[in-house]
Amino acid sequence: MTQKENWLKNYNLVRKYYEENGDLLVPYKYEVKDEEGSIIKLGAWISTQRKFYKKNKLQDWKIKLLEEIEMVWTCLLYTSPSPRD
C-alpha cells in the first residue's frame, strides 16, 4: 500500500467517525479496526494531521479533504462543559 493509499484509508475511517459523531474531536486514545481487522489509532492519526498542518507540512489536497468534514485544527478552542450542581 502506498503512503497516499494508507492516508486515504485512515481518512475514510475518520470520515466514518465524523458521520457517526458529527465532529472530529476524536479522543487521542480512540482506536478502530480497519477492514482487515487491524487496530488503527485514529485519535493519534488526527493529532498528527493537526501537527503537520500547524508546521505547514500538510499537503493542500489533504487539507481540502479534512476541511470537507469540518476538521478542527485547534482543539484548545474546545473544552468540555463543566458539571453543574
VONUMAR-561959 format. One record per residue (C-alpha): x negated, y negated, z negated. Coordinates in pm, whole numbers, padded with zeros to 5 digits, always signed. Each point is the difference from the previous one (the first is absolute). Layout:
% VONUMAR-561959
XYZ
...
% end
This chain:
% VONUMAR-561959
+00000+00000+00000
-00136-00341+00093
-00027-00287-00248
+00289-00175+00176
+00218+00313-00011
-00074+00041-00371
+00086-00364-00069
+00327+00034+00192
+00085+00319-00191
-00041-00187-00330
+00189-00298+00140
+00295+00225+00086
+00002+00130-00359
-00001-00360-00125
+00280-00086+00240
+00204+00289-00145
-00073-00131-00353
+00122-00344+00112
+00320+00144+00150
+00074+00191-00322
-00099-00273-00250
+00053-00328+00186
-00348-00135-00075
-00370+00077+00019
-00077-00045-00367
-00143+00350-00008
-00145+00095-00340
-00375+00057+00029
+00021+00363-00115
+00297+00086+00225
-00058+00312+00211
+00198+00179+00272
-00046+00312+00208
-00047-00033+00373
+00143+00239+00260
-00287+00243-00053
+00056+00004-00376
-00311-00203-00081
+00025-00251-00283
-00037-00359+00117
-00080-00268-00258
+00238-00252+00149
-00038-00262-00271
-00377-00001+00037
+00036-00020+00379
+00223-00310-00027
-00248-00153-00244
-00282+00060+00250
+00198-00173+00276
+00044-00303-00228
-00374-00008-00071
-00089+00016+00370
+00254-00274+00073
-00143-00223-00273
-00353+00050+00142
+00126-00074+00354
-00091+00355+00106
+00344+00132+00092
+00069+00017+00373
+00281-00218+00135
+00206+00294+00126
-00005+00152-00349
+00105-00330-00158
+00286-00028+00251
+00130+00349-00079
-00024-00052-00376
+00174-00339+00021
+00286+00162+00194
+00080+00190-00320
-00050-00303-00226
-00347+00074-00131
-00073-00169-00332
-00355-00128+00036
-00037-00147-00351
+00157+00197-00281
-00086-00257-00264
+00310-00189+00112
+00215+00293-00107
+00049+00101-00360
+00236+00233-00174
+00287-00166-00180
-00056-00016-00374
+00239+00201-00211
+00269-00200-00173
+00136+00059-00346
% end
